[in-house]
């Protein structure tokens, strides 16, 4: 199958709502079957996430509550990429602000992905560090929760129990686990 087969055509987008965190647009599209209509698309700001794995095969995670889904669970540390900021710098800054731990050394780009490409743009980049040092307490008072070094061996069980919140944690963790024995983890 060629890439052109099954592709959609776009004829423009009309902005319906816009702020720093989210934009909602109506995109004038034509489906492969020839039908044409306006399709809702949500555009989220780019996100950068840090995965810190220590020498004891544990990952630094935050146990927290998310009101939108009314769930408690584990997340990796990360946030919005600020204007002019490199995504790896965002991940390092967010780890420090949300945990009080500072990643050590140069990060490895682990993976980038779009979590919901059918109707949402949300470019997500993940960076891996294998060391961090405790420098103090978290300074981001909105990201409140319990910090834990979670054994990587628990990740599949926690995923099955729906205790890992969102694709921003699931994708990097499962990718890391699947690829670390192949030598692909942390390689571009």
C-alpha positions in Angstrom: 0.0 0.0 0.0 1.4 3.4 -0.9 1.3 6.3 1.5 -1.0 8.2 -0.8 -3.6 5.5 -0.7 -5.9 6.2 2.2 -4.5 9.7 2.9 -6.8 12.6 3.8 -6.7 16.0 2.1 -6.8 19.2 4.2 -8.0 22.6 2.9 -7.3 24.8 5.9 -8.2 25.2 9.6 -10.4 27.6 11.4 -9.4 28.4 15.0 -12.2 28.0 17.5 -10.3 28.4 20.8 -6.7 29.3 21.7 -4.6 29.8 24.8 -1.1 28.8 26.1 -2.0 25.2 26.7 -4.6 24.2 24.1 -5.9 25.3 20.7 -9.1 23.9 19.2 -9.5 24.0 15.5 -12.0 22.9 12.9 -10.0 21.5 10.0 -11.6 21.4 6.5 -10.8 17.8 5.5 -11.7 15.4 2.7 -11.6 11.7 3.7 -10.3 9.0 1.3 -13.9 8.2 0.3 -14.4 11.7 -1.1 -16.6 13.1 1.8 -15.6 16.5 3.0 -16.4 18.2 6.4 -15.0 20.2 9.3 -13.1 17.9 11.8 -12.3 19.0 15.3 -8.6 18.9 16.1 -7.1 19.7 19.5 -3.5 21.0 19.5 -1.6 20.7 22.7 1.7 22.4 23.4 4.9 20.3 23.1 5.7 18.2 26.1 9.1 16.9 27.3 9.4 14.1 29.8 12.4 12.8 31.8 13.0 9.1 32.6 15.6 8.7 35.4 16.7 5.1 35.9 19.2 4.5 38.8 21.9 1.8 39.2 19.4 -0.3 41.2 17.0 -0.6 38.2 14.5 1.8 39.6 12.7 4.7 38.0 11.9 8.1 39.6 8.1 8.5 39.6 5.5 10.7 41.1 2.3 9.2 42.6 -0.4 11.8 42.2 -4.0 12.5 41.6 -5.4 13.6 38.2 -8.8 15.3 38.5 -9.8 15.1 34.9 -9.9 11.3 35.0 -10.4 11.0 38.8 -7.4 8.7 39.1 -4.4 8.2 41.4 -1.4 6.8 39.8 2.3 7.0 38.8 3.7 9.5 36.3 7.1 10.4 35.0 8.3 13.9 35.5 7.9 16.5 32.7 6.0 19.4 31.3 5.5 22.0 28.7 8.4 23.1 26.6 8.9 26.8 27.1 9.5 29.1 24.2 13.1 29.0 23.2 13.9 26.0 25.5 15.4 22.8 24.2 13.1 19.8 25.0 16.0 18.0 26.9 16.4 21.1 29.0 12.7 21.1 29.7 12.8 17.5 30.9 15.8 18.3 33.2 14.1 21.4 34.6 10.8 19.6 35.2 12.5 16.7 37.0 14.3 19.2 39.3 11.2 21.3 40.0 8.9 18.4 40.5 11.2 16.1 42.5 14.1 18.0 44.0 16.4 15.6 42.1 18.8 16.9 39.5 19.7 14.7 36.5 23.4 14.1 36.0 25.1 14.1 32.7 23.9 14.4 29.1 20.5 13.0 28.5 19.9 10.3 25.9 16.9 10.9 23.6 14.8 7.9 24.3 11.7 8.3 22.1 9.3 10.9 20.6 5.7 10.2 19.8 2.1 11.6 19.3 -0.1 10.0 21.9 -3.5 10.5 20.2 -2.9 11.2 16.5 -6.5 10.7 15.4 -7.8 14.0 16.7 -5.0 15.5 18.9 -1.6 16.9 18.2 0.6 16.6 21.3 4.3 16.3 20.3 6.0 14.4 23.2 9.8 13.9 23.6 11.4 11.7 26.2 14.9 11.9 27.6 16.8 9.3 29.7 19.2 9.9 32.5 20.9 7.1 34.4 21.9 9.2 37.4 20.5 12.0 39.5 21.4 13.7 42.8 19.1 14.9 45.5 19.4 18.8 45.7 16.4 19.7 47.9 12.7 19.6 48.0 10.4 20.0 45.0 9.8 23.7 44.1 6.7 23.2 41.9 3.8 23.3 44.3 1.2 22.3 41.7 2.8 19.0 41.1 2.1 17.6 44.5 2.4 13.9 45.2 4.6 11.2 46.6 8.0 10.7 45.0 9.1 7.1 44.7 11.9 5.1 43.1 9.8 2.4 41.6 11.5 -0.9 40.6 11.3 -1.4 36.8 10.2 -5.0 37.5 6.9 -3.6 38.9 6.1 -1.6 35.7 4.1 -4.4 33.8 2.0 -5.1 36.9 1.3 -1.4 37.6 0.4 -1.0 33.9 -2.1 -3.8 34.1 -3.6 -2.4 37.3 -4.0 1.0 35.5 -1.7 2.6 38.1 0.5 4.3 35.5 -1.3 7.4 34.3 -1.3 8.3 30.6 0.7 7.6 27.5 3.4 10.1 28.7 4.4 7.5 31.3 3.3 4.2 29.6 5.0 4.7 26.3 8.5 5.6 27.6 8.4 3.0 30.3 7.2 0.1 28.1 9.6 1.2 25.3 12.5 1.3 27.7 11.7 -2.1 29.1 11.2 -3.6 25.6 14.4 -2.1 24.1 16.9 -2.1 26.9 18.0 -5.7 26.3 18.4 -5.0 22.6 20.7 -2.1 23.1 18.2 0.3 21.5 17.1 2.1 24.6 18.4 5.6 24.6 19.7 5.5 21.0 18.5 7.7 18.2 
